[in-house]
Each structure stands twice: as C-alpha cells, then as structure tokens.
Amino acid sequence: MKKVLLAFLGVAAMGALCLFCLFLPERTDIVVVGGGAAGMSAAIEATERGCSVVLLEKMSYLGGNSLRATGGMNAACTEEQKKNGIVDSLDSYYQDTMKAGHWLNNKKLVRLLVRNSAESVSWLEHMGLDLSDVGRLAGHSISRTHRPAGGAPIGTSLIPVLTGQLNKRGIDVRTENRVIGLLHNQKGTEVFGVLTETREGRQYKIKASAVIIASGGFGSEPALYVKMDPDLKGFKTTNQPGATGDYLSIVEGFHPALVDMSYIQTHPTVEPNNGVLITEAVRGNGAVLVNRNGYRFTDELAFRDILSREILKQPEKSAYLIFDDQIRKSLSATDTYFAMNLITKADTLSELAEMLGIHPIVLSQSVQRYNQLVMLGKDRDFGRNDLPSEIIHAPFYGIRIVPAVHYCMGGLKINEKAEVISESGGPIKRLFAAGEATGGIHAATRLGGNSLADAVTFGRIAAREAASLARR
C-alpha cells in the first residue's frame, strides 16, 4: 500500500511539474514582431550576431507589404550603379528624399538611411538576391532604384531569399502568432518580453532581452487612416490585409511618441477594380498619363502626392497610363497585369483610344507631342526630368488608374539606434522598431523605392543595437 501511494504521489508531482513548465514563459534573446522585410532582416542580422531569435507573424505567411513591392529598392553609390555607368552621390539621394518629404523629415535618420543604403544592397546580393537592374522612379534626380534583371517585381524575389536565410539559420519563425502586449517592469519603463496569442486563442509569454517592433503600418484599416486623414474616405488600398496598425495597441501602455501620423501616401497609379498597384517603373521607363479627353496633364515623374492630386482633378478623378511594346519588354513586372487581363492592347493609338473611351485624335496628338519633346530632350510642357524614349513601338497599351492608399509615413518615433522614444523624450528601454511601424524618415511623402531601403537598413540597425543589449 505504501508503494502504491508513493507511486501515485510521484505521478502527481510529475504532472504538476509538466503543468508548471507549460505555463512557464519561454526565453530568447530577441523577439521580432512582424514578418515583412524589416522583421526578417532584423531576425537574420541578430542571428548573425550570435543571438537566439523568435520571429512572430500574425498572418499565415511571411512578407507583409514587402511581398507586394514592385518598383525596387533605392541605394546610392552602389557597385551596380558603377557597372551601369551611373554617377550618383549620397548628397543627391539625401536631397531627393528630403525634397519628397517637404523637408520635414528627421535629418539624422535620412542621413543614416542614405549612408547605409549601398551596404544594404550588398548584404541582400550576398544572400543571393539579384539587384542588377537599376532604374529611375518618380522624384529621383538619378537612376538608383535596384531590382531584379529585366525589371521583375522585387517583392516576390526578395521575400523568398529572406525566407531561405531564416530557414538556413534555423530561426524560430511562428506564423499565426499575434503579439497582443509587452511584458514590462512594474513602472512600465522597461520591456522584457511579449504576450502572444495563437490562432486557436492560446496565450503565452516569451521573455527576451529586447523586442523589435516591425509589424507594419495601418493601410488596411480604413477607420484608422480616415481618422488620420479624412480626405481618404472611400479610397481603396494597395495594402495586404494584415496592415492594421497593431503596434499602436501593443505599445499603448508605454506612452510612445508618435510622429507624422496624418501623412498617408496614396499611390497614383492603381487599377481601380482589383486594387492592383501599377508599378511606378512603367512611368519611369517612359509611359505617359492622359485624362479621359486624351490630354496629357502632368509630369509623370512628379512626387506621388503631387501626381495623386493632379489625377484627382481630372474628369472622373482618374487617368489612363499609356505605353508601348518597348516599355512593356523593358519590365517583366508588367507580365502580371497582362496575365490578369488588366491591360487594353491595340495595334494603333487611335484604336486603343476607342477601346478605352478616349478621344482618338486628341490621344494621338498628345503622344505625338510627347515624342517631339523626347526628341528635343526637354519637356517644355510639364518639366518631366527624364524622357527615356518615344512611344512609337506597336502594339500600344493602356489602363485606367486612380490613386489609392499605399503607405503610412507616420508611426513610432525612433532615434538613430532604432530605439522607440517615449512621450517624455527618452528611449523606452529594450524596445526597438523598424519599417512602416515607425515615422520620421519619409515625412510628408515617401520617395518611391525608399520603403525597402528603410525596412532593410533600419531592421538591421535595430537588430545590431538589440543584439548588443542581449550580449551584456
């Protein structure tokens, strides 16, 4: 009887121990919240520096908005530019970024972005990403937007490369795990982990030496972006469904400083029926914009905020992107639009105009005038600073476009170490942030191609600083 009792007590003790272990918080060096380019870059960089990392992503897949990126990634003074005979400078890149942001940007963060941009490109290329095609997007004074050969979309190339590196390093990646809060000390001044919820509703804690917030913006949360900018009511979005501004609730108890929250960028060329973003590279490679009456009405390479406003002034608050077969062949990114039957095709401009419901004579005259300006080498009508080629190679293509919500320039205030700043002005201990969850870098409007440059560069900076903290 005594032996039976001892055996029973032993089993009970083991059960209690297992139950205790079940609710005991896990432990890692760094938790990364969000599985887009910023979060994935941060996780890889931190692992390279000898840290254990858990990456938590609420969606069932990795990539976030980065997966949808098409135009490319900016960097100045890269080896790829040199191979293509492009002479760039850090100051030129800085000036273009500041000008886009209406000179309201955080100058120190922009300097940091510009200074580290070429190294970010080299880092990705070293991991196997092809960034050999260098083009020019709107607002740039020089070609510095890097993308895969043939003008392929960068997002669908970048994310598989980063995912491969996560797998290669054995990084603990957990999709469908949503962070719902931060673990902190009694005073609420220091972070030491996260509270997470699985898809099944189970909640658990992970203790960590540092937490990096890289959960993206709020471009898929209409109530929030309309609250920040009422003029966006009724606008469609290019964002993936997970972009719901989770960082706002995650860090709420810490009273973080927020910057530029009302600056929400609309992308000027989005196909209205399916919400498909038509990459800026189409305009960069020579396409023109005309209104429903067939008239060209603006500099197609103007900053996105200016171009969006000009389109909204046109009949039906929309416009048509017109290009030829030479431009199509220069950008394999357009293949997707053709596969989705978004593009109208015709052998002549007059035929294309009739199919799109545009005045045929006016459209032909507008394109003819544009071709004359290309030959002159100067856009006397609208001041476009790059005129790559005439639109003369049949067949011709056209698509109706409207502006749509694209990027949130505002977010958590960070310093040069990517530490999150509190309302009182000091950094919140052990809390870092990167990517679209942060604000200050882009200010009033973001320069095309700067999203991935920001995500990769500041994701790695946050990881370096967090790793330094974890190793102490």
Long-range contacts (C-beta under 8 A, 24 or more apart in sequence): 25-183, 25-193, 25-204, 25-205, 25-206, 25-207, 26-54, 26-204, 26-205, 26-206, 26-207, 27-206, 27-207, 27-208, 28-52, 28-53, 28-54, 28-172, 28-206, 28-207, 28-208, 29-53, 29-208, 29-209, 29-210, 29-467, 29-470, 30-54, 30-208, 30-209, 30-210, 30-211, 30-212, 30-463, 30-466, 30-467, 30-470, 31-55, 31-56, 31-179, 31-193, 31-194, 31-206, 31-208, 31-210, 31-211, 31-212, 32-56, 32-211, 32-212, 32-214, 33-179, 33-194, 33-211, 33-212, 33-213, 33-214, 33-215, 33-246, 33-247, 33-250, 34-64, 34-213, 34-214, 34-215, 34-216, 34-435, 34-437, 35-59, 35-61, 35-62, 35-63, 35-64, 35-173, 35-175, 36-62, 36-63, 36-64, 36-65, 36-66, 36-67, 36-214, 36-216, 36-435, 36-436, 36-455, 37-64, 37-66, 37-69, 37-158, 37-159, 37-162, 37-435, 37-452, 37-455, 37-456, 37-459, 38-66, 38-214, 38-434, 38-435, 38-436, 38-437, 38-454, 38-455, 38-456, 38-458, 38-459, 38-462, 39-64, 39-212, 39-214, 39-215, 39-434, 39-435, 39-459, 40-159, 40-162, 40-163, 40-165, 40-166, 40-459, 41-162, 41-434, 41-455, 41-456, 41-459, 41-460, 41-463, 42-212, 42-214, 42-434, 42-459, 42-460, 42-462, 42-463, 42-466, 43-166, 43-171, 43-173, 43-463, 44-162, 44-165, 44-166, 44-169, 44-171, 44-463, 45-459, 45-460, 45-463, 45-464, 45-467, 46-212, 46-463, 46-466, 46-467, 46-470, 47-169, 47-171, 48-169, 49-463, 49-464, 49-467, 49-471, 50-467, 50-471, 51-466, 51-467, 51-470, 51-471, 52-172, 53-171, 53-172, 54-172, 54-174, 54-206, 54-208, 55-166, 55-171, 55-172, 55-173, 55-174, 56-174, 56-177, 56-178, 56-179, 56-194, 56-196, 57-173, 57-174, 57-175, 57-176, 57-177, 58-175, 58-176, 58-177, 58-178, 58-179, 58-215, 58-242, 58-246, 59-175, 59-176, 59-240, 59-241, 59-242, 60-175, 60-176, 61-175, 62-159, 62-162, 62-163, 62-166, 62-173, 62-175, 63-155, 63-159, 63-240, 64-216, 64-240, 64-242, 64-243, 65-216, 65-217, 65-219, 65-239, 65-240, 65-243, 65-407, 65-436, 65-451, 66-155, 66-158, 66-159, 66-451, 66-452, 66-455, 67-155, 67-156, 67-159, 67-240, 68-155, 68-238, 68-239, 68-240, 68-277, 69-153, 69-154, 69-155, 69-158, 69-451, 69-452, 70-153, 70-154, 70-155, 70-277, 70-279, 70-280, 70-281, 70-333, 71-137, 71-145, 71-147, 71-154, 71-279, 71-280, 71-281, 71-284, 71-448, 71-449, 72-131, 72-133, 72-135, 72-137, 72-145, 72-146, 72-147, 72-154, 72-281, 72-449, 72-452, 73-120, 73-121, 73-124, 73-131, 73-145, 73-146, 73-147, 73-154, 73-158, 73-449, 73-452, 73-453, 73-456, 74-117, 74-137, 74-140, 74-144, 74-145, 74-146, 74-447, 74-449, 74-450, 74-452, 74-453, 75-117, 75-118, 75-120, 75-121, 75-144, 75-146, 75-453, 76-114, 76-117, 76-118, 76-144, 77-118, 78-117, 78-118, 78-121, 78-122, 78-134, 78-144, 78-146, 79-118, 79-122, 80-121, 80-131, 80-132, 80-134, 80-146, 81-134, 81-143, 81-144, 83-132, 84-134, 84-143, 86-134, 86-142, 86-143, 86-144, 87-142, 88-142, 88-144, 90-114, 90-115, 92-141, 92-142, 93-117, 93-144, 95-141, 96-139, 96-140, 96-141, 96-447, 97-442, 97-447, 97-450, 99-139, 99-303, 100-139, 100-303, 100-442, 100-444, 100-445, 100-446, 100-447, 100-450, 101-409, 101-442, 101-443, 101-444, 101-445, 101-446, 101-447, 102-443, 102-444, 102-445, 103-443, 104-260, 104-443, 104-444, 105-440, 105-441, 105-442, 105-443, 106-259, 106-440, 106-441, 106-443, 108-415, 108-416, 109-414, 109-416, 109-440, 109-441, 110-441, 112-416, 112-457, 112-458, 112-461, 113-441, 113-450, 113-453, 113-454, 113-457, 113-458, 116-457, 116-460, 116-461, 117-453, 117-457, 120-453, 120-456, 120-457, 120-460, 121-146, 123-456, 123-460, 124-158, 124-161, 124-456, 127-161, 127-162, 127-164, 127-165, 128-161, 128-164, 129-157, 129-158, 129-161, 130-157, 135-281, 135-284, 135-285, 136-284, 136-301, 136-386, 137-280, 137-281, 137-284, 137-301, 137-447, 137-448, 137-449, 138-280, 138-283, 138-284, 138-300, 138-301, 138-302, 138-303, 138-304, 138-307, 138-448, 139-301, 139-302, 139-303, 139-304, 139-447, 139-448, 140-447, 140-448, 140-449, 141-385, 144-449, 145-281, 145-284, 145-448, 145-449, 147-281, 147-333, 150-331, 150-332, 151-281, 151-285, 151-330, 151-331, 151-332, 151-333, 152-332, 152-333, 153-279, 153-333, 153-336, 154-452, 158-452, 178-246, 179-215, 179-246, 179-250, 180-249, 180-250, 181-250, 181-253, 182-211, 182-250, 182-251, 182-253, 182-254, 182-431, 183-207, 184-253, 184-254, 188-253, 188-254, 189-254, 189-428, 189-429, 190-428, 190-429, 190-430, 191-254, 191-428, 191-429, 191-430, 191-431, 192-430, 208-430, 208-470, 209-430, 209-466, 209-469, 209-470, 210-430, 210-431, 210-432, 210-465, 210-466, 210-467, 210-469, 210-470, 211-430, 211-431, 211-432, 211-466, 212-418, 212-432, 212-433, 212-434, 212-459, 212-462, 212-463, 212-466, 213-247, 213-250, 213-251, 213-412, 213-420, 213-431, 213-432, 213-433, 213-434, 213-437, 214-433, 214-434, 214-435, 214-437, 214-455, 214-459, 214-462, 215-246, 215-247, 215-250, 215-437, 216-242, 216-243, 216-246, 216-435, 216-436, 216-437, 217-243, 217-245, 217-407, 217-408, 217-411, 217-436, 217-437, 218-243, 218-244, 218-245, 218-248, 218-408, 219-243, 219-264, 219-405, 219-406, 219-407, 219-408, 220-244, 221-245, 225-264, 225-405, 225-408, 228-261, 228-262, 228-264, 228-410, 229-262, 229-264, 232-264, 232-266, 232-405, 235-266, 235-403, 235-404, 235-405, 236-270, 236-272, 236-275, 236-402, 236-404, 236-405, 237-275, 237-404, 237-405, 237-406, 238-267, 238-270, 238-275, 238-276, 238-277, 238-404, 238-405, 238-406, 239-405, 239-406, 243-436, 245-408, 247-411, 247-412, 247-433, 247-437, 251-412, 251-420, 251-428, 251-431, 254-420, 254-422, 254-428, 254-431, 255-422, 255-423, 255-424, 256-412, 256-413, 256-420, 256-421, 256-422, 256-423, 256-428, 257-412, 257-413, 257-421, 257-422, 257-423, 257-425, 258-410, 258-411, 258-412, 258-413, 258-439, 259-410, 259-411, 259-412, 259-413, 259-439, 259-440, 260-409, 260-410, 260-411, 260-439, 260-440, 260-442, 260-443, 260-444, 261-408, 261-410, 261-411, 261-439, 262-410, 263-408, 263-409, 263-410, 263-439, 263-442, 263-443, 263-444, 263-445, 264-405, 264-407, 264-408, 264-409, 264-410, 265-304, 265-305, 265-405, 265-406, 265-407, 265-408, 265-409, 265-442, 265-445, 265-446, 266-304, 266-305, 266-308, 266-403, 266-404, 266-405, 266-406, 267-304, 267-308, 267-403, 267-404, 267-406, 267-407, 268-304, 268-307, 268-308, 268-311, 268-401, 268-403, 269-321, 269-401, 269-403, 270-401, 270-402, 270-403, 270-404, 270-406, 271-337, 271-342, 271-399, 271-400, 271-401, 272-318, 272-400, 272-401, 272-402, 272-404, 274-340, 274-342, 275-404, 276-336, 276-337, 276-340, 276-342, 277-404, 277-406, 278-321, 278-337, 278-399, 278-401, 279-331, 279-333, 279-334, 280-448, 281-331, 281-333, 282-321, 282-323, 282-327, 282-331, 282-333, 282-334, 283-321, 284-386, 284-388, 285-323, 285-327, 285-330, 285-331, 285-388, 285-389, 286-323, 286-324, 286-326, 286-327, 286-387, 286-388, 286-389, 286-391, 287-321, 287-322, 287-323, 287-327, 287-391, 288-321, 288-322, 288-323, 288-366, 288-367, 288-370, 288-391, 289-319, 289-320, 289-321, 289-322, 289-401, 290-319, 290-320, 290-322, 290-358, 290-363, 290-366, 291-315, 291-319, 291-320, 292-316, 292-318, 292-319, 292-320, 292-357, 292-358, 293-358, 293-359, 293-362, 294-353, 294-358, 294-359, 294-360, 294-361, 294-362, 294-363, 294-365, 294-366, 295-362, 295-366, 296-366, 296-369, 296-370, 296-381, 296-382, 297-382, 298-382, 299-379, 299-382, 299-383, 299-384, 299-385, 300-384, 301-384, 301-385, 301-386, 303-445, 303-447, 304-406, 304-445, 304-446, 304-448, 305-444, 305-445, 307-403, 308-403, 311-401, 311-402, 311-403, 312-403, 317-402, 318-400, 318-401, 318-402, 319-400, 319-401, 319-402, 320-356, 320-358, 320-398, 320-399, 320-400, 320-401, 321-398, 321-399, 321-401, 322-349, 322-352, 322-363, 322-367, 322-391, 322-396, 322-397, 322-398, 323-391, 323-396, 323-397, 323-398, 324-391, 324-392, 324-393, 324-394, 324-395, 324-396, 324-397, 325-393, 325-394, 325-395, 325-396, 325-397, 326-389, 326-393, 327-389, 327-391, 328-397, 337-399, 342-399, 343-397, 343-398, 343-399, 344-397, 344-398, 344-399, 345-395, 345-396, 345-397, 346-395, 346-396, 346-397, 346-398, 347-394, 347-395, 347-396, 348-394, 348-396, 349-396, 352-396, 352-397, 352-398, 355-398, 356-398, 356-400, 358-398, 367-391, 407-436, 407-442, 407-446, 407-451, 408-436, 409-439, 409-441, 409-442, 409-443, 409-444, 409-445, 409-446, 410-439, 411-436, 411-437, 411-438, 411-439, 412-437, 412-438, 412-439, 413-438, 413-439, 413-440, 414-438, 414-440, 414-458, 416-461, 417-461, 417-462, 417-465, 418-458, 418-461, 418-462, 418-465, 419-465, 430-466, 430-469, 432-462, 432-465, 432-466, 433-462, 434-458, 434-459, 434-461, 434-462, 435-459
